[in-house]
C-alpha cells in the first residue's frame, strides 16, 4: 500500500527545483524588473506578458488570470496533476527518489521495476525505429511521409519511425541491450512462431509511438504504406498499456493555449493538424471514445470539439461520444467538414484559416443531434416530417433541463411547420407512451457547494445556521489576506509583540488553513515557501482561490518598515478581522432572537450582550489607534 511522501523528501525536491528553470521549460521568460521575470501566461491567451516569476521568492503569479503559487503548484496547474503526482514529477526531474510503497511490499517493488524496464525497452525500440527511418531501408517510408505532407520537424516531434522488412531486426537490437526473454515477452512487440521462436510484430510499417501525458512511450502503432491489410497494427495490452486509457498526441496538446481541445480519430489526422498549427489536437485511435479518455479530456479542458470522420460510422460515433463527454461534465462541440472525409483530408485541401472558421462555427453537441436528426429524415432531398418529428421528439424528451427544452421546441416546430402548441401536445403524448431516458449524471443538478461559508455560531445559535444569510465573497477578505502575508513575512514580530489571532475569526472553510499557518508561526517554521506548501495541501477548490489572493500579495515588494510599524499594522488588521467576526455573530444572534424561539431567548440575549460588548470594545480600540496613527485604508474591505 502506498505511503505518504515524507516531508524531508518533499523539501529536498523543492530545494532542488528552481522555479525559473521549471517554468522556463514551458514559458519564455524575460527580465522586466530588477526582481522578477515576465512572460506570456501559459494558462490564458494574452498578447502582453502579465505572467511574473520571482527567482528570490520562488513563486509565480499572473496579473491577468490571477493564477499563482510555488513550483509544485505550477506543475499541478500546467500538467493537471494532483499534489503527489506533481511531487513525483519534480522528483524525477531533479533526481530525487520518491518512495511510493512500504519497503516490505516486495510485489509492488517488483511490478514497479518491471514497468520501468518496459518504459526503457520501448524507448530503445523507438530509437531503433527512428534510426531505421533515416537509413536506406526507410526510403519508402520517407517517400510516403513526403506524399502525406509530413515534415521532418513534425516527424521528430511525434517520434515517427520505420520498422524494416526484417523478421528479427528489432529483436536482435533489444537483445543486444541486455533485455531478458521475460521482458521481451512482456513488451508486446514480438510474437512467437510455431517453433516457439520470437519474431518482430511490426515489419515494413511506418511507426507511431504512443506517448502518455508523462512523456513515456507506452505502446506503438504501425501503418502499411500500400493497400495491404491490416492497414493499422497496434501494440497489445500489457503491464504499462491499456487500450482506451490514452490519447494520442495529448503529451503535446496539453500545452496548448487554445480555448478548446479537438479530438480526432487517427494518427494522421492528429499529426496533420499539429503541423498546420492546431496544437490542441489529440486522437482517440478509433471511433469509440472510452469513459477513461473522456475523463482525461475533461481533466485538461471543459470544451471539447469532436472531429471524427464524416462517414456514417463517424457520425454515429460522434452521437455516442457526445453523451460520453457530457457524462464526464464536458461541453462537446462537433466539427462539420463540408467537403472532406476527415480532418487530414480537409487540411490538405484548404488553408488553416478555413479550418479555423469551421472550428469557430462548430455547433454544440445538442445542436448537432438535431442537425443529424434532420439529415437522417431526408428522403429524395425532401424532409420526411413524420420521421423527423419522431427523431426530434426523442431528443426533446431526453433534454433534462426544462429551460433548454423550451428553447428547442420552437426550432422543431419551425422545421415541421406546425404551431409550438402541437409539439407540446406531442411531447405530453410521448411521455405517457415511453419511459424517459435517464443519464448517469444530471448536469443541471443545483450546485449545493459554496466557495465560502457562514461564520461559526455559538452553541445556542448553531441550529439557526440554515436560516442565517450566507456570507458570500472571497474566501479571504483583503485585510485577512494582507494580514496572513505580513504574518508569513514577519512571524517574529507577531510572536515578540504577543499579537493574538484566532482561526475562528475566519470563514469556516479556511480555518484549518489558518490554524496550520498559526502553528507554523509558533514553531518558527513559517515563511513564504512553507506558506505555499500549506496552500498546495488544501482542498482543490479552496487552493485555487486562496493561491490567487495570496500570490498577488506575495509578488509585491516589502515596504521598508520598522518592526514597531509592522506590529502596529498587524495589530490593526487583527482588530478589523475580529470586528467583522463580532458583527457577523451579532447579526446571527439577532436574527435568531427575531425568530421567536422562546425556549432560548434568555441564553440568546446574554450571548448577544457579550458579543456586542466585545465588538464595541474592539471598535473603541481601533478608533484610538486610528487617532494615534495614519493608515492606508485600502485593505479594510471584506
Buried (B, 14 or more C-beta within 10 A) or exposed (E): EEEEBEEEBBEBBBEBBBBBEBBBEBBEBEEEEEEBBBBBBBBBEBEEBBBBBBBEBBBBBBBBBBBBBBBBBBBBBBBBBEBBBBBBBBBBBBEBEBEBBEEEBEEBBEEEEBBEBBBBBBBBBBBBBBEBBEEEBBEBBBEBBEEBBBEEEBBEBBBBBBBBEBBBBBBEBBBEEEBEEEBBBBBBBBEEEEEEEBBBBBBBBBBBBBBBBBEBBBBBBBBBBEEEEEEBBBBEEBBBBEBBBBBBBBBBBBBBEBEBBBBBBBBBBBBBBBBBEBBBBBBBBBBEBBEBBBBBBBBBBBBBBBBBBBEEEBBEBBBEBBBBBBBBEBBBBBBBBEEBEBBBBBBEEBEEEEBEEBBEEBBBBBBBBBEBBBEEBEEEEEBBBEBBBBBBBBBBBBBBEEEEBEEBBEBBBEBBEBEBEBBBEBBEEBEEEEEEEEEEEEEEEEEEEEBBBBBBBBEBBEEBBEEBEEBEEBBBBBBBBBBBBBBBBBBEBBBEBEBEBBBEBBBBBBBBBBBBBBEBBEEEEBBBBBBBBBBBEBEEEBBBBBBBBBBBBBBEEEEEBEEEEBBBBBBBBBBBBBBBBBBBBBBBBBBBBEEEBEEBEEBBEEBBEBBBEBBEEBBEBBEEBEEEEEEEEEBBEB
